[in-house]
Amino acid sequence: MVSTPSLEVQATARQYLADATADGRSPNQELLPLTTCVNDRDCLEIGGCDVATLVEQFGSPLYILDETTLRTACVQYREAFRRYYPGESQVLYASKAWNCLAICAIVASEGLGIDVVSGGELYTALQAGVSGEKLYLHGNNKSREELQQAIAANARIVVDNWYELETLAELTRGATHPAAILLRLTPGIECHTHEYIRTGHLDSKFGFDPDSIEAVFEFVRQQPSLAGIGLHAHIGSQIFEIQPHRDLAKVMVKWLQLAARYDIPVAELNVGGGLGIRYTESDDPPSIDEWAKVVGEAIAAACQEAGIPLPKLLCEPGRSIVGSACVTAYTVGSSKTVPGIRTYVTVDGGMSDNPRPITYQSLYRAVVANRMSAPLTETVTLAGKHCESGDVLIQNARLPKTEPGDILVVMGTGAYNYSMSSNYNRLPRPAAVLVGDGEASLILQRETDRDLIRQDRLPARLRLQSS
Ligand SMILES: Cc1ncc(COP(=O)(O)O)c(C=O)c1O
């Protein structure tokens, strides 16, 4: 395995990249996409494309997504589950991490199904050509329309609560084919991650309370229009610990045994996602292979101990599939030194294209991509351009001395960046390009000022008279 890259000087990063090969590396343990190198121009290159040239061609800020890294993560998950779980398995991509046509098409072409959490994500996946049976609709407050959309597409529905279960029973009454559902249960498992992305503890807004399980099973048993085909749990996101996943296996297999008592044939067990990624040198997540081994072996062992047949095992990682495959390139603009306190260096994006630092106090790393061998002489606050003092991408970033026009690359921006982006301050969303083998393809067009007012309506009585 490749050693942890130290970014103390960019030259070290350069050496690290020169030594690295894509073989055997787990994308979620890398700071940069697998194909990253430094080229003869002393520039960062990803997927065979010079980052500074990409910015000239497609504008700034720019999301740069490496196809090799994305596909490698999909293949590693798929193969690891085959290797370590003796029963059937299916990896789903949790597309809330980043849902768009191109990404849905890539992950589906690698054999993954897709977890969607809204009618919009479902629609996008269908438009990308993904078959409805490979889609799983999540959400703790699905509308009737979203449920109907999922039923029409033949997608699986992960039922979250009583209201939804009753609505679904009503919507499917008299249907010729029962709707395929999974039941989301709260496992009561604590893990160490930000409280906003912890979901498995009892005080969570997601899933049925474990005390109501038997009543839920009894209700489902009485609904001929609902086929209870699976159980689901998800304990949280950006998790580095392994033990909670072992604990989850035991809890879920107990649910399986209970379902059998209610004559509910549970064919699928979905253990959710949650594997963390390396955003900074001090992050040390398990590899995809290690995670799949723990999960696969724990479920198989718990089933064996309980003397029950192996269900089809599902998981739904998001961050660890797409997170490390993408970087965001910005252009440096103004800077300001507050004597004795700090220097702000400002880029042309910020909390609208990456809301994670301001939302979760997430940490990131950055390099000056157009001068990779420049020594790190400065410690600066890398600020965004929004009218918000908290709009800071990186505190205490170690960088070379920057100049306006420099290309600054923030790493690990594939997950929960574009998908959580906004038009705050009426900034158009950046473009995204997919890179591989020296080619760059536009996968998300940059928004324009016209896009910003597309939904605006100006009632006639408000029209200003031109002077
Ligand atoms: C139900 C569910 N499944 C899967 C995921 C994906 O988690 P991650 O991106 O950490 O793998 C999430 C994330 O919030 C989730 O809520």
The ligand as an SDF file (V2000), in Angstrom:
LIG
                    3D

 16 16  0  0  0  0  0  0  0  0999 V2000
  -29.9460    5.5900    4.2420 C   0  0  0  0  0  0  0  0  0  0  0  0
  -28.5850    5.9520    3.7930 C   0  0  0  0  0  0  0  0  0  0  0  0
  -27.8980    5.0580    3.0810 N   0  0  0  0  0  0  0  0  0  0  0  0
  -26.6570    5.3410    2.6190 C   0  0  0  0  0  0  0  0  0  0  0  0
  -26.0610    6.5530    2.8830 C   0  0  0  0  0  0  0  0  0  0  0  0
  -24.6950    6.8070    2.3340 C   0  0  0  0  0  0  0  0  0  0  0  0
  -23.7690    7.0080    3.3300 O   0  0  0  0  0  0  0  0  0  0  0  0
  -22.2500    7.2360    2.9410 P   0  0  0  0  0  0  0  0  0  0  0  0
  -22.1870    8.3010    1.9270 O   0  0  0  0  0  0  0  0  0  0  0  0
  -21.6040    7.6150    4.2150 O   0  0  0  0  0  0  0  0  0  0  0  0
  -21.7230    5.9200    2.4490 O   0  0  0  0  0  0  0  0  0  0  0  0
  -26.7370    7.5060    3.6450 C   0  0  0  0  0  0  0  0  0  0  0  0
  -26.1130    8.8020    3.9320 C   0  0  0  0  0  0  0  0  0  0  0  0
  -26.5650    9.6520    4.6160 O   0  0  0  0  0  0  0  0  0  0  0  0
  -28.0570    7.2020    4.1110 C   0  0  0  0  0  0  0  0  0  0  0  0
  -28.7450    8.0730    4.8160 O   0  0  0  0  0  0  0  0  0  0  0  0
  1  2  1  0
  2  3  1  0
  2 15  2  0
  3  4  2  0
  4  5  1  0
  5  6  1  0
  5 12  2  0
  6  7  1  0
  7  8  1  0
  8  9  2  0
  8 10  1  0
  8 11  1  0
 12 13  1  0
 12 15  1  0
 13 14  2  0
 15 16  1  0
M  END
$$$$
